[in-house]
Amino acid sequence: MKDEFIAIYIQELAYRFANDPEYAYAASRTTPEALAIKMTNGLINGSASKDGHAIKAALKKCGIKPTYKALRLALSEVKL
């Protein structure tokens, strides 16, 4: 699920980098791929916010509830 989420998140970020002024700063500093990996790891370890438009859209497309508990369970590579 983590790889699927990252792939969809990259698409969402690429779209927003090109079309959303709120993402202009991030677009000038990084790539969608690098940001998607950094943010996904941050979501798993609790250091990133889940409130961005791109993250919310990726979570919705993947069917992951927008809660930290649900996304950690879905994105964790180790399943209990």
PDB file of N, CA, C and O in Angstrom:
ATOM      1  N   MET A   1       0.820  -1.192   0.000  1.00  0.00           N
ATOM      2  CA  MET A   1       0.000   0.000   0.000  1.00  0.00           C
ATOM      3  C   MET A   1       0.866   1.259   0.000  1.00  0.00           C
ATOM      4  O   MET A   1       0.494   2.265  -0.604  1.00  0.00           O
ATOM      5  N   LYS A   2       2.020   1.210   0.674  1.00  0.00           N
ATOM      6  CA  LYS A   2       2.875   2.393   0.749  1.00  0.00           C
ATOM      7  C   LYS A   2       3.311   2.834  -0.645  1.00  0.00           C
ATOM      8  O   LYS A   2       3.263   4.025  -0.956  1.00  0.00           O
ATOM      9  N   ASP A   3       3.736   1.893  -1.490  1.00  0.00           N
ATOM     10  CA  ASP A   3       4.188   2.243  -2.841  1.00  0.00           C
ATOM     11  C   ASP A   3       3.046   2.812  -3.677  1.00  0.00           C
ATOM     12  O   ASP A   3       3.241   3.757  -4.441  1.00  0.00           O
ATOM     13  N   GLU A   4       1.856   2.235  -3.530  1.00  0.00           N
ATOM     14  CA  GLU A   4       0.686   2.743  -4.249  1.00  0.00           C
ATOM     15  C   GLU A   4       0.355   4.164  -3.790  1.00  0.00           C
ATOM     16  O   GLU A   4       0.077   5.039  -4.611  1.00  0.00           O
ATOM     17  N   PHE A   5       0.386   4.386  -2.485  1.00  0.00           N
ATOM     18  CA  PHE A   5       0.109   5.716  -1.956  1.00  0.00           C
ATOM     19  C   PHE A   5       1.121   6.725  -2.479  1.00  0.00           C
ATOM     20  O   PHE A   5       0.740   7.810  -2.918  1.00  0.00           O
ATOM     21  N   ILE A   6       2.401   6.383  -2.437  1.00  0.00           N
ATOM     22  CA  ILE A   6       3.435   7.302  -2.905  1.00  0.00           C
ATOM     23  C   ILE A   6       3.228   7.639  -4.381  1.00  0.00           C
ATOM     24  O   ILE A   6       3.357   8.800  -4.770  1.00  0.00           O
ATOM     25  N   ALA A   7       2.910   6.649  -5.200  1.00  0.00           N
ATOM     26  CA  ALA A   7       2.697   6.895  -6.627  1.00  0.00           C
ATOM     27  C   ALA A   7       1.530   7.868  -6.849  1.00  0.00           C
ATOM     28  O   ALA A   7       1.630   8.781  -7.669  1.00  0.00           O
ATOM     29  N   ILE A   8       0.446   7.673  -6.131  1.00  0.00           N
ATOM     30  CA  ILE A   8      -0.712   8.566  -6.261  1.00  0.00           C
ATOM     31  C   ILE A   8      -0.393   9.938  -5.683  1.00  0.00           C
ATOM     32  O   ILE A   8      -0.796  10.957  -6.244  1.00  0.00           O
ATOM     33  N   TYR A   9       0.309   9.972  -4.594  1.00  0.00           N
ATOM     34  CA  TYR A   9       0.689  11.237  -3.966  1.00  0.00           C
ATOM     35  C   TYR A   9       1.603  12.046  -4.904  1.00  0.00           C
ATOM     36  O   TYR A   9       1.465  13.266  -4.997  1.00  0.00           O
ATOM     37  N   ILE A  10       2.515  11.385  -5.586  1.00  0.00           N
ATOM     38  CA  ILE A  10       3.375  12.060  -6.563  1.00  0.00           C
ATOM     39  C   ILE A  10       2.529  12.711  -7.651  1.00  0.00           C
ATOM     40  O   ILE A  10       2.788  13.852  -8.036  1.00  0.00           O
ATOM     41  N   GLN A  11       1.524  12.000  -8.149  1.00  0.00           N
ATOM     42  CA  GLN A  11       0.643  12.560  -9.175  1.00  0.00           C
ATOM     43  C   GLN A  11      -0.093  13.790  -8.637  1.00  0.00           C
ATOM     44  O   GLN A  11      -0.196  14.806  -9.325  1.00  0.00           O
ATOM     45  N   GLU A  12      -0.598  13.695  -7.421  1.00  0.00           N
ATOM     46  CA  GLU A  12      -1.310  14.815  -6.812  1.00  0.00           C
ATOM     47  C   GLU A  12      -0.385  16.019  -6.617  1.00  0.00           C
ATOM     48  O   GLU A  12      -0.777  17.154  -6.887  1.00  0.00           O
ATOM     49  N   LEU A  13       0.826  15.773  -6.154  1.00  0.00           N
ATOM     50  CA  LEU A  13       1.774  16.863  -5.970  1.00  0.00           C
ATOM     51  C   LEU A  13       2.162  17.489  -7.304  1.00  0.00           C
ATOM     52  O   LEU A  13       2.238  18.714  -7.408  1.00  0.00           O
ATOM     53  N   ALA A  14       2.407  16.682  -8.313  1.00  0.00           N
ATOM     54  CA  ALA A  14       2.781  17.210  -9.634  1.00  0.00           C
ATOM     55  C   ALA A  14       1.681  18.123 -10.168  1.00  0.00           C
ATOM     56  O   ALA A  14       1.962  19.191 -10.711  1.00  0.00           O
ATOM     57  N   TYR A  15       0.445  17.704 -10.015  1.00  0.00           N
ATOM     58  CA  TYR A  15      -0.683  18.527 -10.460  1.00  0.00           C
ATOM     59  C   TYR A  15      -0.716  19.848  -9.700  1.00  0.00           C
ATOM     60  O   TYR A  15      -0.872  20.912 -10.299  1.00  0.00           O
ATOM     61  N   ARG A  16      -0.570  19.777  -8.398  1.00  0.00           N
ATOM     62  CA  ARG A  16      -0.643  20.993  -7.584  1.00  0.00           C
ATOM     63  C   ARG A  16       0.571  21.895  -7.779  1.00  0.00           C
ATOM     64  O   ARG A  16       0.439  23.119  -7.748  1.00  0.00           O
ATOM     65  N   PHE A  17       1.746  21.314  -7.980  1.00  0.00           N
ATOM     66  CA  PHE A  17       2.929  22.127  -8.266  1.00  0.00           C
ATOM     67  C   PHE A  17       2.687  22.970  -9.521  1.00  0.00           C
ATOM     68  O   PHE A  17       3.131  24.116  -9.598  1.00  0.00           O
ATOM     69  N   ALA A  18       1.994  22.406 -10.486  1.00  0.00           N
ATOM     70  CA  ALA A  18       1.751  23.093 -11.751  1.00  0.00           C
ATOM     71  C   ALA A  18       0.554  24.039 -11.710  1.00  0.00           C
ATOM     72  O   ALA A  18       0.494  24.988 -12.492  1.00  0.00           O
ATOM     73  N   ASN A  19      -0.402  23.796 -10.808  1.00  0.00           N
ATOM     74  CA  ASN A  19      -1.672  24.516 -10.871  1.00  0.00           C
ATOM     75  C   ASN A  19      -2.133  25.232  -9.612  1.00  0.00           C
ATOM     76  O   ASN A  19      -3.084  26.011  -9.675  1.00  0.00           O
ATOM     77  N   ASP A  20      -1.503  25.003  -8.484  1.00  0.00           N
ATOM     78  CA  ASP A  20      -1.989  25.560  -7.218  1.00  0.00           C
ATOM     79  C   ASP A  20      -0.947  26.508  -6.624  1.00  0.00           C
ATOM     80  O   ASP A  20       0.147  26.075  -6.264  1.00  0.00           O
ATOM     81  N   PRO A  21      -1.274  27.790  -6.519  1.00  0.00           N
ATOM     82  CA  PRO A  21      -0.312  28.753  -5.964  1.00  0.00           C
ATOM     83  C   PRO A  21       0.140  28.430  -4.538  1.00  0.00           C
ATOM     84  O   PRO A  21       1.223  28.846  -4.125  1.00  0.00           O
ATOM     85  N   GLU A  22      -0.676  27.693  -3.785  1.00  0.00           N
ATOM     86  CA  GLU A  22      -0.280  27.316  -2.423  1.00  0.00           C
ATOM     87  C   GLU A  22       0.934  26.386  -2.420  1.00  0.00           C
ATOM     88  O   GLU A  22       1.610  26.254  -1.399  1.00  0.00           O
ATOM     89  N   TYR A  23       1.209  25.751  -3.536  1.00  0.00           N
ATOM     90  CA  TYR A  23       2.330  24.815  -3.634  1.00  0.00           C
ATOM     91  C   TYR A  23       3.530  25.426  -4.355  1.00  0.00           C
ATOM     92  O   TYR A  23       4.498  24.718  -4.634  1.00  0.00           O
ATOM     93  N   ALA A  24       3.489  26.725  -4.662  1.00  0.00           N
ATOM     94  CA  ALA A  24       4.562  27.378  -5.416  1.00  0.00           C
ATOM     95  C   ALA A  24       5.907  27.306  -4.687  1.00  0.00           C
ATOM     96  O   ALA A  24       6.936  27.034  -5.306  1.00  0.00           O
ATOM     97  N   TYR A  25       5.897  27.548  -3.387  1.00  0.00           N
ATOM     98  CA  TYR A  25       7.149  27.506  -2.637  1.00  0.00           C
ATOM     99  C   TYR A  25       7.752  26.099  -2.677  1.00  0.00           C
ATOM    100  O   TYR A  25       8.939  25.939  -2.962  1.00  0.00           O
ATOM    101  N   ALA A  26       6.946  25.095  -2.395  1.00  0.00           N
ATOM    102  CA  ALA A  26       7.447  23.718  -2.426  1.00  0.00           C
ATOM    103  C   ALA A  26       7.952  23.369  -3.819  1.00  0.00           C
ATOM    104  O   ALA A  26       8.987  22.717  -3.960  1.00  0.00           O
ATOM    105  N   ALA A  27       7.224  23.798  -4.852  1.00  0.00           N
ATOM    106  CA  ALA A  27       7.618  23.504  -6.230  1.00  0.00           C
ATOM    107  C   ALA A  27       8.967  24.125  -6.578  1.00  0.00           C
ATOM    108  O   ALA A  27       9.708  23.591  -7.403  1.00  0.00           O
ATOM    109  N   SER A  28       9.281  25.257  -5.945  1.00  0.00           N
ATOM    110  CA  SER A  28      10.557  25.914  -6.225  1.00  0.00           C
ATOM    111  C   SER A  28      11.719  25.281  -5.468  1.00  0.00           C
ATOM    112  O   SER A  28      12.880  25.562  -5.765  1.00  0.00           O
ATOM    113  N   ARG A  29      11.415  24.432  -4.497  1.00  0.00           N
ATOM    114  CA  ARG A  29      12.449  23.862  -3.626  1.00  0.00           C
ATOM    115  C   ARG A  29      12.700  22.365  -3.791  1.00  0.00           C
ATOM    116  O   ARG A  29      13.761  21.873  -3.407  1.00  0.00           O
ATOM    117  N   THR A  30      11.739  21.636  -4.356  1.00  0.00           N
ATOM    118  CA  THR A  30      11.860  20.180  -4.389  1.00  0.00           C
ATOM    119  C   THR A  30      11.090  19.608  -5.567  1.00  0.00           C
ATOM    120  O   THR A  30      10.481  20.349  -6.340  1.00  0.00           O
ATOM    121  N   THR A  31      11.118  18.305  -5.699  1.00  0.00           N
ATOM    122  CA  THR A  31      10.361  17.611  -6.743  1.00  0.00           C
ATOM    123  C   THR A  31       9.176  16.900  -6.096  1.00  0.00           C
ATOM    124  O   THR A  31       9.194  16.634  -4.894  1.00  0.00           O
ATOM    125  N   PRO A  32       8.152  16.591  -6.880  1.00  0.00           N
ATOM    126  CA  PRO A  32       7.038  15.820  -6.316  1.00  0.00           C
ATOM    127  C   PRO A  32       7.498  14.483  -5.729  1.00  0.00           C
ATOM    128  O   PRO A  32       7.001  14.055  -4.687  1.00  0.00           O
ATOM    129  N   GLU A  33       8.437  13.835  -6.392  1.00  0.00           N
ATOM    130  CA  GLU A  33       8.920  12.532  -5.919  1.00  0.00           C
ATOM    131  C   GLU A  33       9.602  12.645  -4.560  1.00  0.00           C
ATOM    132  O   GLU A  33       9.306  11.881  -3.642  1.00  0.00           O
ATOM    133  N   ALA A  34      10.511  13.598  -4.441  1.00  0.00           N
ATOM    134  CA  ALA A  34      11.237  13.766  -3.174  1.00  0.00           C
ATOM    135  C   ALA A  34      10.294  14.167  -2.042  1.00  0.00           C
ATOM    136  O   ALA A  34      10.407  13.666  -0.924  1.00  0.00           O
ATOM    137  N   LEU A  35       9.367  15.073  -2.341  1.00  0.00           N
ATOM    138  CA  LEU A  35       8.428  15.509  -1.305  1.00  0.00           C
ATOM    139  C   LEU A  35       7.482  14.384  -0.898  1.00  0.00           C
ATOM    140  O   LEU A  35       7.171  14.241   0.285  1.00  0.00           O
ATOM    141  N   ALA A  36       7.026  13.594  -1.847  1.00  0.00           N
ATOM    142  CA  ALA A  36       6.120  12.487  -1.529  1.00  0.00           C
ATOM    143  C   ALA A  36       6.787  11.477  -0.603  1.00  0.00           C
ATOM    144  O   ALA A  36       6.162  10.999   0.344  1.00  0.00           O
ATOM    145  N   ILE A  37       8.031  11.152  -0.861  1.00  0.00           N
ATOM    146  CA  ILE A  37       8.749  10.193  -0.012  1.00  0.00           C
ATOM    147  C   ILE A  37       8.988  10.790   1.378  1.00  0.00           C
ATOM    148  O   ILE A  37       8.768  10.128   2.393  1.00  0.00           O
ATOM    149  N   LYS A  38       9.438  12.043   1.413  1.00  0.00           N
ATOM    150  CA  LYS A  38       9.696  12.696   2.700  1.00  0.00           C
ATOM    151  C   LYS A  38       8.415  12.786   3.535  1.00  0.00           C
ATOM    152  O   LYS A  38       8.417  12.456   4.721  1.00  0.00           O
ATOM    153  N   MET A  39       7.342  13.227   2.920  1.00  0.00           N
ATOM    154  CA  MET A  39       6.084  13.389   3.655  1.00  0.00           C
ATOM    155  C   MET A  39       5.487  12.046   4.075  1.00  0.00           C
ATOM    156  O   MET A  39       4.946  11.934   5.175  1.00  0.00           O
ATOM    157  N   THR A  40       5.576  11.039   3.229  1.00  0.00           N
ATOM    158  CA  THR A  40       5.049   9.718   3.579  1.00  0.00           C
ATOM    159  C   THR A  40       5.774   9.173   4.798  1.00  0.00           C
ATOM    160  O   THR A  40       5.145   8.654   5.720  1.00  0.00           O
ATOM    161  N   ASN A  41       7.096   9.288   4.803  1.00  0.00           N
ATOM    162  CA  ASN A  41       7.858   8.844   5.972  1.00  0.00           C
ATOM    163  C   ASN A  41       7.486   9.668   7.201  1.00  0.00           C
ATOM    164  O   ASN A  41       7.410   9.133   8.307  1.00  0.00           O
ATOM    165  N   GLY A  42       7.254  10.963   7.013  1.00  0.00           N
ATOM    166  CA  GLY A  42       6.827  11.814   8.109  1.00  0.00           C
ATOM    167  C   GLY A  42       5.450  11.461   8.635  1.00  0.00           C
ATOM    168  O   GLY A  42       5.193  11.558   9.836  1.00  0.00           O
ATOM    169  N   LEU A  43       4.566  11.052   7.743  1.00  0.00           N
ATOM    170  CA  LEU A  43       3.233  10.621   8.175  1.00  0.00           C
ATOM    171  C   LEU A  43       3.325   9.361   9.027  1.00  0.00           C
ATOM    172  O   LEU A  43       2.612   9.219  10.021  1.00  0.00           O
ATOM    173  N   ILE A  44       4.192   8.467   8.636  1.00  0.00           N
ATOM    174  CA  ILE A  44       4.355   7.210   9.371  1.00  0.00           C
ATOM    175  C   ILE A  44       4.945   7.458  10.755  1.00  0.00           C
ATOM    176  O   ILE A  44       4.498   6.867  11.738  1.00  0.00           O
ATOM    177  N   ASN A  45       5.949   8.331  10.832  1.00  0.00           N
ATOM    178  CA  ASN A  45       6.585   8.537  12.138  1.00  0.00           C
ATOM    179  C   ASN A  45       5.969   9.681  12.938  1.00  0.00           C
ATOM    180  O   ASN A  45       6.416   9.962  14.051  1.00  0.00           O
ATOM    181  N   GLY A  46       4.955  10.343  12.392  1.00  0.00           N
ATOM    182  CA  GLY A  46       4.225  11.360  13.134  1.00  0.00           C
ATOM    183  C   GLY A  46       4.793  12.760  13.062  1.00  0.00           C
ATOM    184  O   GLY A  46       4.369  13.630  13.823  1.00  0.00           O
ATOM    185  N   SER A  47       5.747  13.008  12.164  1.00  0.00           N
ATOM    186  CA  SER A  47       6.360  14.334  12.097  1.00  0.00           C
ATOM    187  C   SER A  47       5.808  15.209  10.967  1.00  0.00           C
ATOM    188  O   SER A  47       6.249  16.347  10.801  1.00  0.00           O
ATOM    189  N   ALA A  48       4.855  14.696  10.192  1.00  0.00           N
ATOM    190  CA  ALA A  48       4.291  15.457   9.069  1.00  0.00           C
ATOM    191  C   ALA A  48       2.786  15.662   9.255  1.00  0.00           C
ATOM    192  O   ALA A  48       2.099  14.867   9.897  1.00  0.00           O
ATOM    193  N   SER A  49       2.315  16.737   8.682  1.00  0.00           N
ATOM    194  CA  SER A  49       0.889  17.043   8.739  1.00  0.00           C
ATOM    195  C   SER A  49       0.137  16.318   7.627  1.00  0.00           C
ATOM    196  O   SER A  49       0.656  16.142   6.524  1.00  0.00           O
ATOM    197  N   LYS A  50      -1.068  15.908   7.923  1.00  0.00           N
ATOM    198  CA  LYS A  50      -1.910  15.230   6.941  1.00  0.00           C
ATOM    199  C   LYS A  50      -2.950  16.172   6.349  1.00  0.00           C
ATOM    200  O   LYS A  50      -3.915  15.721   5.733  1.00  0.00           O
ATOM    201  N   ASP A  51      -2.762  17.479   6.532  1.00  0.00           N
ATOM    202  CA  ASP A  51      -3.791  18.444   6.180  1.00  0.00           C
ATOM    203  C   ASP A  51      -3.668  19.072   4.792  1.00  0.00           C
ATOM    204  O   ASP A  51      -4.550  19.834   4.396  1.00  0.00           O
ATOM    205  N   GLY A  52      -2.620  18.781   4.053  1.00  0.00           N
ATOM    206  CA  GLY A  52      -2.466  19.355   2.723  1.00  0.00           C
ATOM    207  C   GLY A  52      -3.464  18.781   1.730  1.00  0.00           C
ATOM    208  O   GLY A  52      -3.940  17.656   1.883  1.00  0.00           O
ATOM    209  N   HIS A  53      -3.772  19.573   0.710  1.00  0.00           N
ATOM    210  CA  HIS A  53      -4.737  19.139  -0.305  1.00  0.00           C
ATOM    211  C   HIS A  53      -4.262  17.884  -1.046  1.00  0.00           C
ATOM    212  O   HIS A  53      -5.060  16.988  -1.322  1.00  0.00           O
ATOM    213  N   ALA A  54      -2.979  17.820  -1.363  1.00  0.00           N
ATOM    214  CA  ALA A  54      -2.449  16.674  -2.104  1.00  0.00           C
ATOM    215  C   ALA A  54      -2.509  15.397  -1.265  1.00  0.00           C
ATOM    216  O   ALA A  54      -2.857  14.331  -1.775  1.00  0.00           O
ATOM    217  N   ILE A  55      -2.170  15.506   0.011  1.00  0.00           N
ATOM    218  CA  ILE A  55      -2.231  14.332   0.891  1.00  0.00           C
ATOM    219  C   ILE A  55      -3.677  13.868   1.038  1.00  0.00           C
ATOM    220  O   ILE A  55      -3.966  12.676   0.934  1.00  0.00           O
ATOM    221  N   LYS A  56      -4.576  14.809   1.278  1.00  0.00           N
ATOM    222  CA  LYS A  56      -5.983  14.435   1.436  1.00  0.00           C
ATOM    223  C   LYS A  56      -6.516  13.731   0.191  1.00  0.00           C
ATOM    224  O   LYS A  56      -7.242  12.742   0.293  1.00  0.00           O
ATOM    225  N   ALA A  57      -6.151  14.244  -0.981  1.00  0.00           N
ATOM    226  CA  ALA A  57      -6.615  13.622  -2.226  1.00  0.00           C
ATOM    227  C   ALA A  57      -6.025  12.225  -2.395  1.00  0.00           C
ATOM    228  O   ALA A  57      -6.726  11.307  -2.819  1.00  0.00           O
ATOM    229  N   ALA A  58      -4.755  12.056  -2.071  1.00  0.00           N
ATOM    230  CA  ALA A  58      -4.115  10.740  -2.190  1.00  0.00           C
ATOM    231  C   ALA A  58      -4.726   9.745  -1.205  1.00  0.00           C
ATOM    232  O   ALA A  58      -4.974   8.591  -1.555  1.00  0.00           O
ATOM    233  N   LEU A  59      -4.966  10.194   0.020  1.00  0.00           N
ATOM    234  CA  LEU A  59      -5.601   9.315   1.005  1.00  0.00           C
ATOM    235  C   LEU A  59      -6.976   8.870   0.519  1.00  0.00           C
ATOM    236  O   LEU A  59      -7.327   7.695   0.622  1.00  0.00           O
ATOM    237  N   LYS A  60      -7.747   9.809  -0.008  1.00  0.00           N
ATOM    238  CA  LYS A  60      -9.087   9.485  -0.501  1.00  0.00           C
ATOM    239  C   LYS A  60      -9.022   8.478  -1.651  1.00  0.00           C
ATOM    240  O   LYS A  60      -9.781   7.509  -1.673  1.00  0.00           O
ATOM    241  N   LYS A  61      -8.119   8.706  -2.602  1.00  0.00           N
ATOM    242  CA  LYS A  61      -7.993   7.789  -3.752  1.00  0.00           C
ATOM    243  C   LYS A  61      -7.554   6.391  -3.325  1.00  0.00           C
ATOM    244  O   LYS A  61      -7.901   5.401  -3.969  1.00  0.00           O
ATOM    245  N   CYS A  62      -6.791   6.316  -2.238  1.00  0.00           N
ATOM    246  CA  CYS A  62      -6.326   5.013  -1.739  1.00  0.00           C
ATOM    247  C   CYS A  62      -7.304   4.374  -0.762  1.00  0.00           C
ATOM    248  O   CYS A  62      -7.108   3.235  -0.339  1.00  0.00           O
ATOM    249  N   GLY A  63      -8.351   5.100  -0.406  1.00  0.00           N
ATOM    250  CA  GLY A  63      -9.323   4.564   0.544  1.00  0.00           C
ATOM    251  C   GLY A  63      -8.818   4.506   1.971  1.00  0.00           C
ATOM    252  O   GLY A  63      -9.251   3.659   2.753  1.00  0.00           O
ATOM    253  N   ILE A  64      -7.905   5.399   2.315  1.00  0.00           N
ATOM    254  CA  ILE A  64      -7.355   5.447   3.668  1.00  0.00           C
ATOM    255  C   ILE A  64      -8.053   6.572   4.424  1.00  0.00           C
ATOM    256  O   ILE A  64      -8.107   7.705   3.946  1.00  0.00           O
ATOM    257  N   LYS A  65      -8.581   6.261   5.592  1.00  0.00           N
ATOM    258  CA  LYS A  65      -9.230   7.292   6.410  1.00  0.00           C
ATOM    259  C   LYS A  65      -8.193   8.357   6.769  1.00  0.00           C
ATOM    260  O   LYS A  65      -7.034   8.028   7.025  1.00  0.00           O
ATOM    261  N   PRO A  66      -8.596   9.623   6.789  1.00  0.00           N
ATOM    262  CA  PRO A  66      -7.636  10.695   7.064  1.00  0.00           C
ATOM    263  C   PRO A  66      -7.349  10.896   8.551  1.00  0.00           C
ATOM    264  O   PRO A  66      -7.473  12.001   9.079  1.00  0.00           O
ATOM    265  N   THR A  67      -6.969   9.816   9.207  1.00  0.00           N
ATOM    266  CA  THR A  67      -6.544   9.891  10.602  1.00  0.00           C
ATOM    267  C   THR A  67      -5.118   9.354  10.680  1.00  0.00           C
ATOM    268  O   THR A  67      -4.721   8.511   9.875  1.00  0.00           O
ATOM    269  N   TYR A  68      -4.354   9.842  11.647  1.00  0.00           N
ATOM    270  CA  TYR A  68      -2.979   9.363  11.772  1.00  0.00           C
ATOM    271  C   TYR A  68      -2.930   7.868  12.044  1.00  0.00           C
ATOM    272  O   TYR A  68      -2.068   7.170  11.510  1.00  0.00           O
ATOM    273  N   LYS A  69      -3.836   7.374  12.861  1.00  0.00           N
ATOM    274  CA  LYS A  69      -3.851   5.944  13.170  1.00  0.00           C
ATOM    275  C   LYS A  69      -4.091   5.120  11.907  1.00  0.00           C
ATOM    276  O   LYS A  69      -3.379   4.149  11.652  1.00  0.00           O
ATOM    277  N   ALA A  70      -5.099   5.508  11.112  1.00  0.00           N
ATOM    278  CA  ALA A  70      -5.420   4.755   9.900  1.00  0.00           C
ATOM    279  C   ALA A  70      -4.290   4.818   8.885  1.00  0.00           C
ATOM    280  O   ALA A  70      -3.966   3.811   8.256  1.00  0.00           O
ATOM    281  N   LEU A  71      -3.692   5.982   8.721  1.00  0.00           N
ATOM    282  CA  LEU A  71      -2.646   6.054   7.711  1.00  0.00           C
ATOM    283  C   LEU A  71      -1.380   5.352   8.144  1.00  0.00           C
ATOM    284  O   LEU A  71      -0.681   4.778   7.308  1.00  0.00           O
ATOM    285  N   ARG A  72      -1.063   5.380   9.431  1.00  0.00           N
ATOM    286  CA  ARG A  72       0.118   4.616   9.905  1.00  0.00           C
ATOM    287  C   ARG A  72      -0.104   3.123   9.682  1.00  0.00           C
ATOM    288  O   ARG A  72       0.814   2.422   9.256  1.00  0.00           O
ATOM    289  N   LEU A  73      -1.303   2.630   9.963  1.00  0.00           N
ATOM    290  CA  LEU A  73      -1.583   1.220   9.739  1.00  0.00           C
ATOM    291  C   LEU A  73      -1.505   0.867   8.257  1.00  0.00           C
ATOM    292  O   LEU A  73      -0.964  -0.178   7.896  1.00  0.00           O
ATOM    293  N   ALA A  74      -2.037   1.727   7.404  1.00  0.00           N
ATOM    294  CA  ALA A  74      -2.065   1.454   5.968  1.00  0.00           C
ATOM    295  C   ALA A  74      -0.685   1.597   5.329  1.00  0.00           C
ATOM    296  O   ALA A  74      -0.355   0.848   4.410  1.00  0.00           O
ATOM    297  N   LEU A  75       0.122   2.542   5.798  1.00  0.00           N
ATOM    298  CA  LEU A  75       1.399   2.825   5.168  1.00  0.00           C
ATOM    299  C   LEU A  75       2.582   2.082   5.780  1.00  0.00           C
ATOM    300  O   LEU A  75       3.660   2.024   5.189  1.00  0.00           O
ATOM    301  N   SER A  76       2.377   1.520   6.956  1.00  0.00           N
ATOM    302  CA  SER A  76       3.453   0.786   7.602  1.00  0.00           C
ATOM    303  C   SER A  76       3.781  -0.457   6.799  1.00  0.00           C
ATOM    304  O   SER A  76       2.890  -1.169   6.336  1.00  0.00           O
ATOM    305  N   GLU A  77       5.063  -0.707   6.642  1.00  0.00           N
ATOM    306  CA  GLU A  77       5.499  -1.891   5.892  1.00  0.00           C
ATOM    307  C   GLU A  77       5.449  -3.144   6.746  1.00  0.00           C
ATOM    308  O   GLU A  77       5.509  -4.258   6.226  1.00  0.00           O
ATOM    309  N   VAL A  78       5.339  -2.967   8.059  1.00  0.00           N
ATOM    310  CA  VAL A  78       5.247  -4.101   8.976  1.00  0.00           C
ATOM    311  C   VAL A  78       3.808  -4.182   9.448  1.00  0.00           C
ATOM    312  O   VAL A  78       3.319  -3.266  10.109  1.00  0.00           O
ATOM    313  N   LYS A  79       3.131  -5.257   9.119  1.00  0.00           N
ATOM    314  CA  LYS A  79       1.751  -5.432   9.541  1.00  0.00           C
ATOM    315  C   LYS A  79       1.713  -6.351  10.747  1.00  0.00           C
ATOM    316  O   LYS A  79       2.362  -7.397  10.765  1.00  0.00           O
ATOM    317  N   LEU A  80       0.950  -5.954  11.751  1.00  0.00           N
ATOM    318  CA  LEU A  80       0.829  -6.753  12.977  1.00  0.00           C
ATOM    319  C   LEU A  80      -0.260  -7.779  12.845  1.00  0.00           C
ATOM    320  O   LEU A  80      -0.505  -8.543  13.780  1.00  0.00           O
TER     321      LEU A  80
END
